[in-house]
């Protein structure tokens, strides 16, 4: 009787060893990630480039472009173009009207995901017009780590 149980357990463990790793990989690929629309569907297209800088992010090489509806108006869309992949899981981009660079403030607004080294356009909330600038934060949800932050204040000169 023990030999029969051992045989059944050996077959069951072999089957699990063959089935579980592919199912785990499929589950990782199919998991939902928090996302926000790249550009709000009802927002008019932002066509005026307000400014472009590659020195806003102290720790990561990211080219930042800020677009507006008109050259003298408030920012409507921010484009982030990393020079390389940040190499962190689930990097989320947040915006808030104020805050210190070291800490993600309470009530920060989720703009969307930043994945890979491709440029990403994200719609800014209406509060940007009232705040005139604000700050962006990159936060790794997988590591619960603040990666970097950058001011959206227009550059001088």
C-alpha positions, 0 to 999 in steps of 0.5 A: 500500500505504501508503494502504491501511494509513493507511485501516485505521489511521484506522478502527481509531483511530476505533473505539477512540476510540468504544469505550474511554471507555465501557468505561473508565467501566464499569470504574470503576463496576464496580471492587470496593471494600473493604467491611465489613458495616455491622453484624455479622450475629451481633451483637445490635442496639445500642439504647442511645445512649451519647453523641452529639457533633459536635465529635470530628473536628477537620478534618471536620464529622461527627456521631458517635453511639455505641451500646451494647447497654445504657446502662452497657455498652461501645460496639458500634456507631458512627454517622458522619453527615457534614454534607457529602461529604468529597470524597475517593475511597474513604474508609475508616473504621478503628479501633484501641485507641490511636495518635496522631491524626497517623498510622494505626497498624499493625494498625488494624481496617477498619470499612467505607466512608464515602461521601457525606453519608449517615449510616453505622452501623459495628459495632465490634470486640470489642476495644472492650470491653477498650480501653473507647474507642479511636480512629477514623481516616478514610483516603482509599485513592485519595489515600493520605491520612489525612483525620482522626481522632477519639477514642471516649472517652466525653465528660466531663460 
